[in-house]
Amino acid sequence: MADNEGLSPTDVDLWAQVVECGGRPTEAIPELARAVAAHVEAGDFARAARSAITLAKIHAERGSGAVAEGWLERAASLLSQSKDDSTQAYLLWMRSRLASSGGRPEEALRLASAAHAIAENCDDPGLRALTLTYKRFFNLALGKIEEGSEQQNRAAAIALSSQVDPITGSLVYCNILGAAGHMPIGLVPASGAL
């Protein structure tokens, strides 16, 4: 990893995103942990929470559900010190993923729906597409085919608008393609096996 000691907390987040986009999400873990600490030191608890949620996402995708839960608890604690709607929606979205991997689809749908309701009022098209994609999946999984299909089309339109970052875009795109397989990409089954 390149020496990036002089970077601001936001730049550390960007560096971690570059590493993750380069196909090395595990290598982004120490950078994101450093970003959490740097944001806390700077008093930016919402940004610290967002970095912690991204850590939870990476750990969940690696099959480390307990570690992911720990980072989500840290994120919730940080977010309680600074209200930020987009980070709250991101937190609820990640909680929906963990509820699903824990075999709780109704809870997952409730959390994804709450995340999407908040995201609808945020200036973040990627977050709107992401939360809608997961809401769509959980509706489909619970037999609400027409509603889920309509949500899938809306999420695809947002994701294809070129206003979505590469990581979010890939999650949305892969999950829409994975609809035939009935499982969103990045969800970790209860057994921990992908």
C-alpha positions as CSV (number, residue, x, y, z in Angstrom):
1,M,0.0,0.0,0.0
2,A,1.3,3.4,-0.9
3,D,2.2,5.8,1.9
4,N,-0.7,8.1,2.5
5,E,0.0,9.5,5.9
6,G,-0.6,13.1,4.9
7,L,-4.1,12.6,3.6
8,S,-7.2,14.3,5.1
9,P,-9.9,12.0,6.6
10,T,-12.0,12.4,3.4
11,D,-9.0,11.6,1.3
12,V,-8.4,8.4,3.3
13,D,-12.0,7.4,2.5
14,L,-11.3,8.1,-1.2
15,W,-8.1,6.1,-1.1
16,A,-10.0,3.2,0.5
17,Q,-12.6,3.5,-2.3
18,V,-9.8,3.3,-4.9
19,V,-8.4,0.2,-3.3
20,E,-11.9,-1.4,-3.1
21,C,-12.7,-0.5,-6.7
22,G,-9.3,-2.0,-7.6
23,G,-10.7,-5.4,-6.5
24,R,-8.9,-5.5,-3.2
25,P,-11.6,-4.7,-0.6
26,T,-9.7,-6.5,2.2
27,E,-6.8,-4.1,1.7
28,A,-9.3,-1.2,2.2
29,I,-10.1,-2.4,5.8
30,P,-7.2,-0.8,7.6
31,E,-7.6,2.4,5.5
32,L,-11.3,2.6,6.5
33,A,-10.5,2.0,10.1
34,R,-8.0,4.8,9.9
35,A,-10.7,7.0,8.3
36,V,-13.1,6.3,11.1
37,A,-10.6,7.4,13.7
38,A,-9.5,10.5,11.7
39,H,-13.1,11.6,11.2
40,V,-13.8,11.1,14.9
41,E,-10.7,13.1,15.8
42,A,-12.0,15.9,13.4
43,G,-15.4,15.8,15.1
44,D,-17.2,14.6,11.9
45,F,-19.2,11.8,13.4
46,A,-21.5,11.3,10.4
47,R,-18.5,10.7,8.1
48,A,-16.9,8.4,10.7
49,A,-20.2,6.4,10.8
50,R,-20.3,6.2,7.0
51,S,-16.8,4.7,6.9
52,A,-17.7,2.3,9.7
53,I,-20.8,1.1,7.7
54,T,-18.5,0.5,4.7
55,L,-16.3,-1.6,6.9
56,A,-19.3,-3.5,8.0
57,K,-20.2,-4.1,4.3
58,I,-16.7,-5.4,3.5
59,H,-16.7,-7.7,6.5
60,A,-20.2,-9.1,5.7
61,E,-19.1,-9.8,2.1
62,R,-16.1,-11.7,3.5
63,G,-18.5,-13.8,5.6
64,S,-17.5,-12.2,8.9
65,G,-21.0,-11.3,10.2
66,A,-20.1,-10.8,13.8
67,V,-17.4,-8.3,12.8
68,A,-19.9,-6.6,10.5
69,E,-22.4,-6.3,13.3
70,G,-19.7,-4.8,15.5
71,W,-18.9,-2.1,12.9
72,L,-22.6,-1.3,12.5
73,E,-23.0,-0.8,16.2
74,R,-20.0,1.5,16.1
75,A,-21.6,3.4,13.2
76,A,-25.0,3.7,15.0
77,S,-23.2,5.1,18.1
78,L,-21.3,7.6,16.0
79,L,-24.4,8.6,14.1
80,S,-26.3,9.2,17.3
81,Q,-23.9,12.2,17.8
82,S,-24.5,13.7,14.4
83,K,-27.8,13.5,12.4
84,D,-27.2,12.7,8.7
85,D,-30.0,11.3,6.7
86,S,-28.0,9.7,3.9
87,T,-25.8,7.9,6.5
88,Q,-28.9,6.8,8.4
89,A,-30.3,5.4,5.1
90,Y,-26.9,3.6,4.5
91,L,-27.0,2.2,8.0
92,L,-30.5,0.8,7.6
93,W,-29.6,-0.6,4.2
94,M,-26.7,-2.5,5.7
95,R,-28.8,-3.7,8.6
96,S,-31.3,-5.0,6.0
97,R,-28.5,-7.1,4.4
98,L,-27.6,-8.6,7.7
99,A,-31.2,-9.3,8.6
100,S,-31.5,-11.2,5.3
101,S,-28.4,-13.2,5.8
102,G,-29.8,-14.0,9.2
103,G,-32.9,-15.5,7.7
104,R,-35.2,-12.6,8.6
105,P,-36.7,-11.5,5.2
106,E,-39.6,-9.5,6.7
107,E,-37.3,-7.5,8.9
108,A,-34.9,-7.1,5.9
109,L,-37.8,-5.7,3.8
110,R,-38.9,-3.3,6.7
111,L,-35.3,-2.0,7.1
112,A,-34.8,-1.7,3.3
113,S,-38.1,0.2,3.0
114,A,-37.1,2.5,5.8
115,A,-33.7,3.1,4.2
116,H,-35.3,3.8,0.9
117,A,-37.9,6.2,2.4
118,I,-35.0,8.3,3.9
119,A,-32.9,8.0,0.7
120,E,-35.7,9.4,-1.4
121,N,-35.2,12.8,0.3
122,C,-31.4,12.7,0.0
123,D,-29.4,14.2,-2.9
124,D,-27.7,10.8,-3.6
125,P,-29.0,8.9,-6.6
126,G,-26.7,6.0,-5.8
127,L,-28.2,5.6,-2.4
128,R,-31.7,5.8,-3.8
129,A,-30.9,3.1,-6.4
130,L,-29.2,0.9,-3.8
131,T,-31.9,1.0,-1.2
132,L,-34.6,0.5,-3.9
133,T,-32.7,-2.5,-5.3
134,Y,-32.7,-4.3,-2.0
135,K,-36.3,-3.3,-1.3
136,R,-37.1,-4.9,-4.6
137,F,-35.2,-8.1,-3.8
138,F,-37.0,-8.6,-0.5
139,N,-40.4,-7.9,-2.1
140,L,-39.6,-10.5,-4.7
141,A,-38.4,-13.0,-2.0
142,L,-41.7,-12.5,-0.2
143,G,-43.7,-13.1,-3.3
144,K,-44.6,-9.5,-4.2
145,I,-43.6,-9.9,-7.8
146,E,-45.3,-6.9,-9.4
147,E,-44.1,-4.5,-6.8
148,G,-40.6,-5.9,-6.9
149,S,-40.4,-5.8,-10.7
150,E,-41.5,-2.1,-10.8
151,Q,-38.9,-1.3,-8.1
152,Q,-36.2,-3.1,-10.1
153,N,-37.0,-1.0,-13.2
154,R,-36.8,2.2,-11.3
155,A,-33.5,1.2,-9.6
156,A,-32.0,0.2,-13.0
157,A,-32.9,3.6,-14.5
158,I,-31.2,5.4,-11.6
159,A,-28.1,3.2,-11.8
160,L,-27.7,3.7,-15.5
161,S,-27.9,7.5,-15.2
162,S,-24.1,7.8,-14.7
163,Q,-24.7,9.6,-11.4
164,V,-23.7,6.6,-9.3
165,D,-20.3,5.8,-7.9
166,P,-18.7,2.6,-9.2
167,I,-19.1,0.5,-6.1
168,T,-22.8,1.3,-5.6
169,G,-23.4,1.0,-9.4
170,S,-21.8,-2.5,-9.4
171,L,-24.0,-3.6,-6.4
172,V,-27.1,-2.3,-8.0
173,Y,-26.3,-3.8,-11.5
174,C,-25.2,-7.2,-10.2
175,N,-28.2,-7.5,-7.9
176,I,-30.6,-6.7,-10.8
177,L,-28.8,-9.3,-12.9
178,G,-28.9,-11.7,-10.0
179,A,-32.7,-11.4,-9.6
180,A,-33.0,-14.6,-11.6
181,G,-30.8,-16.3,-9.0
182,H,-33.1,-14.9,-6.2
183,M,-30.2,-13.6,-4.1
184,P,-28.5,-10.2,-4.1
185,I,-24.8,-10.2,-4.8
186,G,-22.9,-9.5,-1.6
187,L,-25.5,-11.1,0.7
188,V,-24.0,-13.7,3.0
189,P,-26.2,-16.7,3.6
190,A,-26.8,-17.8,7.2
191,S,-24.3,-20.6,6.7
192,G,-21.6,-18.1,5.7
193,A,-21.0,-19.8,2.4
194,L,-21.5,-17.9,-0.8
